[in-house]
């Protein structure tokens, strides 16, 4: 099996070059990557959380841009950011305003974003949720808020290593994490944020975080 970078394998999945990609953690658990949902239109659950977004909106780890497009249809200014050049290309081809970059590097408009999104498991980026939330909180305007997607209550929060696997290749290991909906208050507090709201739609769990 060929060794590939995680970003490269993810890009191949977006382009349809790999029929099936799995995310495997270092304990052996696997789950399929949801390219069909990511490349599709916004769902009812997506629309529900996006209704709470205040422009300008920064979608972190935006992938092929479905949230940016859904917000644009609502008449709200939104820009996505993603480290995958393929994701950026696909999103732009669909009409989404997306830039290539990393949330831990320089982000344009720092301190002026009305809302930021960490959906589709992106609270796991970097494997240290409190550090990520603190970083994103610094990008927000005064009074801004962060909309995050969580694991269902009882799932248990976890920090682990993960890799992407496909029939044609496997990535190296990278840090990843998940946050149980019951644990978000403690994680937010560590990031000097507070939970303003927590809710469930279609089996998916979300929270709105604001400055304390």
Secondary structure, DSSP 8 states (H G I E B T S, - for coil): --EE-HHHHHHHHHTT-SS-EEEEETTS-EEE--HHHHHS---HHHHHHHTT--SSEEEET-TT-HHHHHHHHTT--EEEEES-HHHHHHHHHTT--EEE--TTS--TTTT-EEEEEE-TTGGGGGG-HHHHHHHHHHHEEEEEEEEEEEB-TTS--EEEEEEEEETTEEE--EEEEE-BGGGHHHHHHHTTEEEEEEEEETTEEEEEEEE-
